[in-house]
Each structure stands twice: as structure tokens, then as C-alpha cells.
Amino acid sequence: MVFVCSGCGSFHFQPVGTKTITLHGQKYTPSVGPPVDRKCSICGRSFKMCGPIWSHKLHDKDFIQKTVQHIEVENSLYNTSKRMVGMLNVVLEELEDFPLFHRIEQLSSILHVKAPSSNEIRQVSLVTSCSNALNSKFNS
Ligand SMILES: [Zn+2]
């Protein structure tokens, strides 16, 4: 679950449960929460509860890398090998620990500043090496 502030848009994750490794195997228990107070510590507004969402890694990058290597070696087996490798490389470039993202327009609205253009964001992202994360989230 996710608690999203109705004022500033900050969000906090609430796992549905936790997994514990024991001597006899694995144990699953429900989480204790909520992870936030009734009011946002940043802006004082209330939270909306959203979800459920998957908040952990989506991909096993080692498996994807091995799949790319297999496709490149055995490319004659697949009619769409170039496209497959391209899509898998996009997945490999995705950031792992960011299940949600902020919209620049929303952040600009909260801060009461003019939203930067897509070109300005791309220029900054290239300098800061975040181009893949931003490019996958913005439409041109
Ligand atoms: Zn807030």
C-alpha cells in the first residue's frame, strides 16, 4: 500500500506483510502500520491510502543479461532478435529502487515555480547521468 499526501504529494510505502527466514523455513507475518501520522509532517495535510502496488524489484538483471547474451549468440533462432535485445537493454537501464516517480509539472505546482521544458530536463539529466530514468517517464 502507499500513503500519498493530498497536499505535497509525498508518499510512504506500507508493505502488506513481511517475510522472515527461520531455522525451519520462511515465516510470513502481516505488517504493522500505518507508516505515517494522520497529518503530513511536511505540509500538515492528510494522506490518501492507495494501492496495492508492487514496490520491490521488477526484474532479475542477471537473468536478463544472460538472456541478452543467449539471444546475441543464437540470433538465428529468433526472427526479432534485434528488437528483443533492444527491449531487454531498456529493462537493464531502468532504475531498480524507484517504483514511483514525481511529475515535474506537479512538483513545480507545489513549489509555485514555472515547470522546466522537456528539453531543459533532458539536458540536466544528461549531465547528471539520469537520462534513462527520466526519458522512460516523460513523453516528448
Ligand atoms: Zn504533505
Residues whose N, C-alpha, C, O or C-beta is under 5 A from the ligand:
A	BS01	ZN	C5 G7 C8 G9 C40 I42 C43 G44 R45
